[in-house]
Amino acid sequence: MRRSKYGNVKTMVDGRIFASKREAARYQELRLLLRAGKIHDLQCHPAFACVVNQQRVCTYIADFQYYDVEKGETVTEDVKGVKTAIYRLKKKLVLACGGIEIKEVK
């Protein structure tokens, strides 16, 4: 089996495939918070279109999005090991086009 460029290992949890062990572990943490009632509306891999002047530039796929009950806001997360140039660009585009700030989790 070929090793990935950044050393991540695809991992399956609850029938879902995650890009890394770290992302799968974060999903398990979020599931616990969901059961405890601290968050709700948990989504895995939500997609956001980045549109500039009616032209779709790209689509950004986050790792997770959920509503944080204590903060009273929707949180969009990306589990990051390596911040690639493309990721940094898409993060800025999502903020500029949709007003969505990406929270990075290590």
NULUMNU-631190 format. One line per 2 residues: their letters; for each residue x, y, z of C-alpha. Coordinates in nm, 3 decimals. Layout:
N
a) X,Y,Z | ...
//
This chain:
106
mr) 0.000,0.000,0.000 | 0.129,0.342,-0.096
rs) 0.207,0.588,0.183 | 0.034,0.927,0.165
ky) 0.233,1.243,0.103 | 0.188,1.378,0.458
gn) 0.184,1.043,0.640 | -0.189,1.041,0.721
vk) -0.374,0.711,0.745 | -0.736,0.687,0.628
tm) -0.949,0.573,0.921 | -1.306,0.444,0.941
vd) -1.536,0.531,1.233 | -1.912,0.463,1.242
gr) -1.899,0.366,0.872 | -1.744,0.702,0.776
if) -1.400,0.735,0.623 | -1.178,1.012,0.754
as) -0.857,1.136,0.592 | -0.649,1.083,0.906
kr) -0.644,0.927,1.251 | -0.647,1.277,1.398
ea) -0.965,1.370,1.209 | -1.131,1.043,1.317
ar) -1.036,1.112,1.681 | -1.185,1.463,1.657
yq) -1.506,1.313,1.518 | -1.526,1.084,1.820
el) -1.477,1.385,2.053 | -1.753,1.574,1.874
rl) -1.987,1.272,1.899 | -1.936,1.278,2.278
ll) -2.014,1.652,2.288 | -2.323,1.585,2.076
ra) -2.447,1.317,2.319 | -2.378,1.551,2.613
gk) -2.590,1.823,2.451 | -2.303,2.072,2.425
ih) -2.329,2.083,2.044 | -2.593,1.994,1.787
dl) -2.638,1.979,1.408 | -2.302,1.803,1.360
qc) -2.210,1.774,0.991 | -1.913,1.590,0.847
hp) -1.742,1.730,0.538 | -1.975,2.022,0.461
af) -1.897,2.191,0.127 | -1.878,2.566,0.065
ac) -1.872,2.718,-0.283 | -1.639,3.015,-0.327
vv) -1.801,3.244,-0.585 | -1.642,3.568,-0.708
nq) -1.827,3.789,-0.961 | -2.081,3.510,-1.029
qr) -1.791,3.275,-1.113 | -1.736,2.963,-0.903
vc) -1.366,2.969,-0.816 | -1.352,2.655,-0.603
ty) -1.528,2.446,-0.342 | -1.390,2.418,0.009
ia) -1.476,2.104,0.204 | -1.437,2.148,0.579
df) -1.395,1.857,0.816 | -1.682,1.944,1.051
qy) -1.951,2.202,1.117 | -2.174,2.216,1.425
yd) -2.366,2.453,1.649 | -2.191,2.524,1.982
ve) -2.465,2.564,2.244 | -2.245,2.742,2.502
kg) -2.109,2.998,2.252 | -2.438,3.027,2.064
et) -2.271,3.008,1.724 | -2.200,2.777,1.433
vt) -1.842,2.649,1.426 | -1.664,2.526,1.113
ed) -1.355,2.315,1.184 | -1.064,2.173,0.993
vk) -0.827,1.925,1.155 | -0.484,2.031,1.036
gv) -0.144,1.875,1.044 | 0.009,2.057,0.747
kt) -0.125,2.392,0.625 | -0.068,2.375,0.251
ai) -0.069,2.682,0.029 | -0.397,2.571,-0.130
yr) -0.558,2.529,0.213 | -0.447,2.879,0.322
lk) -0.589,3.028,0.000 | -0.922,2.844,0.031
kk) -0.948,2.948,0.398 | -0.921,3.312,0.291
lv) -1.170,3.264,0.006 | -1.430,3.104,0.235
la) -1.398,3.397,0.474 | -1.415,3.658,0.196
cg) -1.696,3.494,-0.003 | -1.913,3.350,0.272
gi) -1.802,3.513,0.596 | -1.715,3.169,0.734
ei) -1.414,3.154,0.963 | -1.240,2.818,0.980
ke) -1.129,2.702,1.325 | -0.817,2.490,1.299
vk) -0.784,2.194,1.535 | -0.453,2.019,1.591
//
